[in-house]
């Protein structure tokens, strides 16, 4: 963690808040009877560091528990979201490298976890304008 912000108390508080929100979404249904998080298409974390909050969110909404890999999760469950793409950004190339490794080691595929080196979200602004379901900025 010499070059990247190490997860600390603020990171764990953020993860707790994300967990509470996902829990609330799992107890609520959308108009079509699916869990609310089933409709998420894109999330973004700005200044991701290790990417821990986004990896946690990705695992929760994809239904991945513990050391499971993404491919082992049941496809048809209404409690999972297999379509959401999670973007993380950081200006620090070491953070991008570590965030990718964090996702990989937690079973999140590169198809669903995109790490972009840029200032804030400058490389994604046009692509994601009006299309972000969750924004994380720690």
Secondary structure per residue as TSV (DSSP state, phi and psi in degrees):
chain	resnum	aa	ss	phi	psi
A	1	X	-	360.0	23.5
A	2	X	-	-64.9	-32.7
A	3	X	S	-116.2	-0.8
A	4	X	S	-133.1	142.1
A	5	X	-	-60.2	120.7
A	6	X	-	-75.3	136.3
A	7	X	-	-53.5	133.4
A	8	X	-	-137.3	-166.5
A	9	X	H	-54.6	-41.3
A	10	X	H	-65.4	-34.7
A	11	X	H	-64.5	-44.7
A	12	X	H	-70.4	-32.4
A	13	X	H	-65.5	-40.7
A	14	X	H	-63.3	-43.5
A	15	X	H	-61.7	-41.4
A	16	X	H	-59.7	-43.8
A	17	X	H	-63.7	-42.5
A	18	X	H	-60.7	-43.6
A	19	X	H	-60.2	-43.3
A	20	X	H	-62.0	-41.4
A	21	X	H	-65.8	-42.3
A	22	X	H	-64.9	-41.0
A	23	X	H	-57.6	-44.2
A	24	X	H	-64.4	-40.2
A	25	X	H	-65.7	-34.4
A	26	X	H	-70.7	-20.9
A	27	X	T	-93.4	-4.5
A	28	X	-	-118.1	145.0
A	29	X	B	-111.5	147.7
A	30	X	-	-78.8	-179.8
A	31	X	T	-60.2	-27.7
A	32	X	T	-92.2	7.5
A	33	X	S	85.5	1.5
A	34	X	S	-94.0	162.3
A	35	X	B	-62.4	144.8
A	36	X	G	-57.9	-38.4
A	37	X	G	-71.4	-10.7
A	38	X	G	-66.0	-19.6
A	39	X	G	-94.5	-2.6
A	40	X	-	-66.8	136.9
A	41	X	-	-114.4	-33.6
A	42	X	E	-145.9	137.6
A	43	X	E	-126.5	158.9
A	44	X	E	-143.5	138.2
A	45	X	E	-117.7	123.2
A	46	X	E	-98.5	131.2
A	47	X	S	69.7	55.6
A	48	X	-	-71.4	-24.9
A	49	X	T	57.3	-117.7
A	50	X	T	-80.5	-11.8
A	51	X	-	79.4	10.3
A	52	X	H	-58.2	-46.1
A	53	X	H	-61.0	-41.2
A	54	X	H	-69.7	-39.3
A	55	X	H	-62.6	-41.1
A	56	X	H	-61.0	-48.0
A	57	X	H	-59.5	-45.9
A	58	X	H	-59.2	-45.1
A	59	X	H	-63.2	-42.5
A	60	X	H	-63.5	-48.9
A	61	X	H	-78.9	-16.0
A	62	X	H	-90.7	-4.3
A	63	X	T	76.9	21.2
A	64	X	-	-88.6	126.1
A	65	X	-	-113.4	141.5
A	66	X	T	52.4	-124.5
A	67	X	T	-93.9	10.2
A	68	X	-	-59.8	155.8
A	69	X	-	-102.9	155.6
A	70	X	G	-53.6	-39.5
A	71	X	G	-69.5	-15.4
A	72	X	G	-91.7	-1.7
A	73	X	S	-86.3	138.0
A	74	X	-	-59.9	129.8
A	75	X	T	-68.6	-37.2
A	76	X	T	-91.7	-0.4
A	77	X	-	-63.9	135.3
A	78	X	T	-75.4	-5.1
A	79	X	T	-95.1	6.0
A	80	X	-	-122.0	161.5
A	81	X	-	-133.0	108.2
A	82	X	S	-94.9	-1.8
A	83	X	S	-102.1	-17.8
A	84	X	-	-69.3	135.6
A	85	X	E	-107.4	131.5
A	86	X	E	-107.3	119.4
A	87	X	E	-103.5	139.9
A	88	X	E	-128.7	144.3
A	89	X	E	-129.9	151.5
A	90	X	E	-163.4	148.1
A	91	X	S	-79.5	-18.3
A	92	X	-	-87.9	117.9
A	93	X	H	-62.5	-29.7
A	94	X	H	-66.9	-37.0
A	95	X	H	-64.4	-41.2
A	96	X	H	-61.2	-46.1
A	97	X	H	-61.5	-44.7
A	98	X	H	-70.8	-38.8
A	99	X	H	-61.4	-42.2
A	100	X	H	-61.2	-42.6
A	101	X	H	-65.6	-38.0
A	102	X	H	-61.7	-45.6
A	103	X	H	-62.8	-47.2
A	104	X	H	-61.0	-44.7
A	105	X	H	-69.5	-14.6
A	106	X	T	-105.6	12.8
A	107	X	T	80.2	17.9
A	108	X	-	-96.1	123.6
A	109	X	-	-73.1	157.0
A	110	X	T	-67.5	-19.3
A	111	X	T	-66.0	-29.8
A	112	X	T	-111.5	3.4
A	113	X	E	-138.4	109.0
A	114	X	E	-114.3	120.4
A	115	X	E	-104.9	125.2
A	116	X	E	-124.4	123.6
A	117	X	E	-82.7	113.9
A	118	X	S	-167.1	170.5
A	119	X	S	-82.6	122.0
A	120	X	T	53.2	-113.3
A	121	X	T	-127.0	30.0
A	122	X	T	-56.3	-34.4
A	123	X	T	-79.9	-11.6
A	124	X	T	-116.2	-7.5
A	125	X	H	-54.1	-51.6
A	126	X	H	-65.3	-43.6
A	127	X	H	-64.4	-35.8
A	128	X	H	-105.8	0.8
A	129	X	T	-54.0	121.1
A	130	X	T	73.1	11.3
A	131	X	-	-125.0	15.8
A	132	X	-	-96.7	124.3
A	133	X	S	-88.1	-33.4
A	134	X	E	-138.7	131.7
A	135	X	E	-117.7	124.9
A	136	X	E	-116.6	129.1
A	137	X	E	-143.5	99.9
A	138	X	-	-94.0	360.0
